[in-house]
Amino acid sequence: MNQLTSTMTMTPSALPLQGLPRTSQVASRPVVLVRAKHETRASGEWAEALAAALQAQLVTLELEALGNQGLDETDRLAQALRSLAPRLVVLPSVVGGPAESAGRLAAACGAPCLVARSRHAHRGVLAATSLEDRRHPVLEEAARVAGALGCPLTFLHNTRVRVMGPHRDTRAASLERRLDQLATELGADVVLTCAFDPVSAILAEAGREDADLIVVGAATSPPDSGPVGGRVAGLATRSVLVVPPAA
């Protein structure tokens, strides 16, 4: 049975000056809902659903209440989030809001950041991976969230043209075997694509599956086209969870 979640609103005066130490108990870390002007209901709905599913406390952080402190808005928010040691952060998808820096925030606070758009319960979760990090933080986080929400899960790997040269087939086969093994372990389906732009491949597959949530990494990959996670979060019409690199 899920624990009941409680809600707190944190203001700058209530935030500790130094970041809280991380705990090994994921459930003890809160889901943080960042509130901003002109936000939609989607962020609140996602935050409540995730807090209940993950059996975590729901904490509300008012963006406008953060002081200047000589930092830009993203740095101020990242500093406040670090002090809360969140399990997950929910951001409103308002133009000019913190969602535009979701990848930077995720990396800075060490927690997945969800850019919230309309939620449709029980639709699928699509997790896109380059398979470059053998710890697979994106796939594991996607599996945790999908499992908690009771949603089907799909892993997407786009081969692009990075697998080149005489060992192209061997490396591609090795990656596919690894992905198949992970999918079996984590209870996911697998989709393989080959497109020059991974962002286009991710968005197209999310549309085909009518996924409710896209999960991507905060790291820049491939290096010649900018941060994939940030681009997906900005271009998608559905919610996007940006996962920081594994610590």
TAZILIN-V129795 format. One record per helix or strand of 3 or more residues. SS is the DSSP state (hx for helix, st for strand). FROM is the first residue (numbers start at 1). TO is the last residue. If there is no record, write none. Layout:
SS/FROM/TO + SS/FROM/TO
//
This chain:
st/7/10 + hx/12/14 + hx/26/28 + st/31/35 + hx/42/53 + st/58/62 + hx/63/65 + hx/73/84 + st/88/92 + hx/98/109 + st/112/116 + st/125/129 + hx/137/149 + st/153/158 + hx/168/186 + st/189/193 + hx/198/209 + st/213/217 + hx/228/235 + st/239/243
//
